[in-house]
Amino acid sequence: MAGLEADELSTAFLRNFITETLYLVPVDAAAPAPVTPEVTAAPFELKQPVEQPVAANSPTLAQPAANTPAIPKLPKPQAATAPAFEITGENRKGVVVLVTLPDNEFRKLPELEFLQKILHAIGLMKSDVAYINNISGKVARLEELQQKLEVNYLISFASRLDSDLPHDKFTLYNPVIVGRIPVVFAQALSVLEQEVAHKKNLWQALRQVFLS
């Protein structure tokens, strides 16, 4: 066995146990790098979105292009103005009966027996009169009434009236001339019907205007 080198001895020794062909790999050869398995994200894992830089001159949804027409603004609806008066009657002689009543009572006024007796006593018929309901409840203006219909006489039953024309102070059952129009103020028809004294006062005032 003398004279064999160490490498020869190792080769001869290995041949007694391994029959397959062996290949020697140089010791200094680089071993292949270990393969790292690719990690796949779980299907329910949320990834953070990558923000893309926006150029300074790029249009956005909040800033329409300069040539985009502006959306026109719709005008605000205006509330309808409620009428100040409700007028009924033929008014053949320009005699105005002014009241301030609920709508259901006003609609019955031309047929009210007590009122028709008052008108008949001074020679008037139902068709000679205009019935005006002061719906607003505010002080009625004579000039405004004259714009709506002919006014030759005015009898007010508990409804306020005023005018820019010079006139004496308005008082109950005291006829006052406003311009050329005689005006008589009385209490409400419901009060007059129950009070004999008020009926007499109203009769005296109406006589001065219509029967003198």
Contacts in CASP RR format, 6 or more apart in sequence:
PFRMAT RR
TARGET T0000
AUTHOR 0000-0000-0000
METHOD contacts of the structure
MODEL  1
MAGLEADELSTAFLRNFITETLYLVPVDAAAPAPVTPEVTAAPFELKQPV
EQPVAANSPTLAQPAANTPAIPKLPKPQAATAPAFEITGENRKGVVVLVT
LPDNEFRKLPELEFLQKILHAIGLMKSDVAYINNISGKVARLEELQQKLE
VNYLISFASRLDSDLPHDKFTLYNPVIVGRIPVVFAQALSVLEQEVAHKK
NLWQALRQVFLS
1 9 0 8 1.000
4 12 0 8 1.000
14 22 0 8 1.000
41 47 0 8 1.000
54 60 0 8 1.000
59 65 0 8 1.000
82 135 0 8 1.000
82 136 0 8 1.000
83 135 0 8 1.000
84 134 0 8 1.000
84 135 0 8 1.000
84 136 0 8 1.000
84 138 0 8 1.000
84 140 0 8 1.000
84 144 0 8 1.000
85 132 0 8 1.000
85 133 0 8 1.000
85 134 0 8 1.000
85 135 0 8 1.000
85 136 0 8 1.000
85 140 0 8 1.000
85 145 0 8 1.000
85 148 0 8 1.000
86 103 0 8 1.000
86 106 0 8 1.000
86 132 0 8 1.000
86 133 0 8 1.000
86 135 0 8 1.000
87 130 0 8 1.000
87 131 0 8 1.000
87 132 0 8 1.000
87 133 0 8 1.000
87 148 0 8 1.000
87 149 0 8 1.000
88 110 0 8 1.000
88 130 0 8 1.000
88 131 0 8 1.000
89 110 0 8 1.000
89 126 0 8 1.000
89 127 0 8 1.000
89 129 0 8 1.000
89 130 0 8 1.000
89 131 0 8 1.000
90 126 0 8 1.000
90 127 0 8 1.000
90 128 0 8 1.000
90 129 0 8 1.000
90 130 0 8 1.000
91 128 0 8 1.000
91 129 0 8 1.000
91 130 0 8 1.000
91 149 0 8 1.000
91 150 0 8 1.000
92 127 0 8 1.000
92 128 0 8 1.000
93 124 0 8 1.000
93 128 0 8 1.000
93 129 0 8 1.000
93 152 0 8 1.000
93 153 0 8 1.000
94 128 0 8 1.000
94 129 0 8 1.000
94 130 0 8 1.000
94 149 0 8 1.000
94 150 0 8 1.000
94 151 0 8 1.000
94 152 0 8 1.000
94 153 0 8 1.000
95 124 0 8 1.000
95 128 0 8 1.000
95 129 0 8 1.000
95 130 0 8 1.000
95 152 0 8 1.000
95 153 0 8 1.000
95 154 0 8 1.000
95 155 0 8 1.000
96 129 0 8 1.000
96 130 0 8 1.000
96 132 0 8 1.000
96 145 0 8 1.000
96 149 0 8 1.000
96 151 0 8 1.000
96 153 0 8 1.000
96 154 0 8 1.000
96 155 0 8 1.000
97 109 0 8 1.000
97 115 0 8 1.000
97 129 0 8 1.000
97 130 0 8 1.000
97 131 0 8 1.000
97 132 0 8 1.000
97 155 0 8 1.000
97 157 0 8 1.000
98 132 0 8 1.000
98 134 0 8 1.000
98 140 0 8 1.000
98 145 0 8 1.000
98 154 0 8 1.000
98 155 0 8 1.000
98 156 0 8 1.000
98 157 0 8 1.000
98 159 0 8 1.000
98 161 0 8 1.000
99 106 0 8 1.000
99 109 0 8 1.000
99 131 0 8 1.000
99 132 0 8 1.000
99 133 0 8 1.000
99 134 0 8 1.000
99 156 0 8 1.000
99 157 0 8 1.000
99 158 0 8 1.000
99 159 0 8 1.000
99 188 0 8 1.000
99 189 0 8 1.000
100 133 0 8 1.000
100 134 0 8 1.000
100 137 0 8 1.000
100 158 0 8 1.000
100 159 0 8 1.000
100 160 0 8 1.000
101 109 0 8 1.000
101 133 0 8 1.000
103 133 0 8 1.000
103 135 0 8 1.000
106 131 0 8 1.000
106 133 0 8 1.000
109 115 0 8 1.000
109 131 0 8 1.000
109 133 0 8 1.000
110 126 0 8 1.000
110 129 0 8 1.000
110 131 0 8 1.000
112 189 0 8 1.000
114 189 0 8 1.000
114 192 0 8 1.000
114 193 0 8 1.000
115 189 0 8 1.000
116 126 0 8 1.000
118 202 0 8 1.000
118 206 0 8 1.000
119 125 0 8 1.000
119 126 0 8 1.000
119 128 0 8 1.000
119 129 0 8 1.000
121 203 0 8 1.000
121 206 0 8 1.000
122 206 0 8 1.000
122 207 0 8 1.000
122 209 0 8 1.000
122 210 0 8 1.000
122 211 0 8 1.000
123 210 0 8 1.000
124 210 0 8 1.000
130 149 0 8 1.000
132 140 0 8 1.000
132 145 0 8 1.000
134 140 0 8 1.000
134 159 0 8 1.000
134 160 0 8 1.000
137 159 0 8 1.000
137 160 0 8 1.000
138 160 0 8 1.000
139 160 0 8 1.000
139 161 0 8 1.000
139 162 0 8 1.000
140 159 0 8 1.000
140 160 0 8 1.000
140 161 0 8 1.000
140 162 0 8 1.000
141 161 0 8 1.000
141 162 0 8 1.000
141 163 0 8 1.000
142 151 0 8 1.000
142 154 0 8 1.000
142 161 0 8 1.000
142 162 0 8 1.000
142 163 0 8 1.000
142 165 0 8 1.000
142 178 0 8 1.000
142 181 0 8 1.000
142 183 0 8 1.000
143 163 0 8 1.000
143 164 0 8 1.000
143 165 0 8 1.000
145 151 0 8 1.000
145 154 0 8 1.000
151 181 0 8 1.000
152 181 0 8 1.000
153 181 0 8 1.000
153 182 0 8 1.000
153 183 0 8 1.000
153 209 0 8 1.000
153 210 0 8 1.000
154 161 0 8 1.000
154 181 0 8 1.000
154 182 0 8 1.000
154 183 0 8 1.000
154 184 0 8 1.000
155 183 0 8 1.000
155 184 0 8 1.000
155 186 0 8 1.000
155 206 0 8 1.000
156 183 0 8 1.000
156 184 0 8 1.000
156 185 0 8 1.000
156 186 0 8 1.000
157 186 0 8 1.000
157 187 0 8 1.000
157 188 0 8 1.000
157 189 0 8 1.000
157 192 0 8 1.000
158 186 0 8 1.000
158 187 0 8 1.000
158 188 0 8 1.000
158 191 0 8 1.000
161 170 0 8 1.000
161 183 0 8 1.000
161 185 0 8 1.000
163 178 0 8 1.000
165 178 0 8 1.000
165 179 0 8 1.000
166 179 0 8 1.000
167 176 0 8 1.000
167 177 0 8 1.000
167 178 0 8 1.000
167 179 0 8 1.000
167 183 0 8 1.000
168 174 0 8 1.000
168 176 0 8 1.000
168 177 0 8 1.000
169 176 0 8 1.000
170 176 0 8 1.000
170 183 0 8 1.000
170 185 0 8 1.000
171 185 0 8 1.000
172 185 0 8 1.000
172 186 0 8 1.000
172 187 0 8 1.000
172 201 0 8 1.000
173 184 0 8 1.000
173 185 0 8 1.000
173 186 0 8 1.000
173 198 0 8 1.000
173 201 0 8 1.000
173 202 0 8 1.000
173 204 0 8 1.000
173 205 0 8 1.000
174 185 0 8 1.000
174 205 0 8 1.000
175 182 0 8 1.000
175 183 0 8 1.000
175 184 0 8 1.000
175 205 0 8 1.000
175 208 0 8 1.000
175 209 0 8 1.000
176 182 0 8 1.000
176 183 0 8 1.000
176 185 0 8 1.000
177 183 0 8 1.000
182 209 0 8 1.000
184 202 0 8 1.000
184 205 0 8 1.000
184 206 0 8 1.000
184 209 0 8 1.000
186 192 0 8 1.000
186 198 0 8 1.000
186 201 0 8 1.000
186 202 0 8 1.000
186 205 0 8 1.000
187 195 0 8 1.000
187 198 0 8 1.000
191 198 0 8 1.000
192 198 0 8 1.000
192 199 0 8 1.000
192 202 0 8 1.000
END
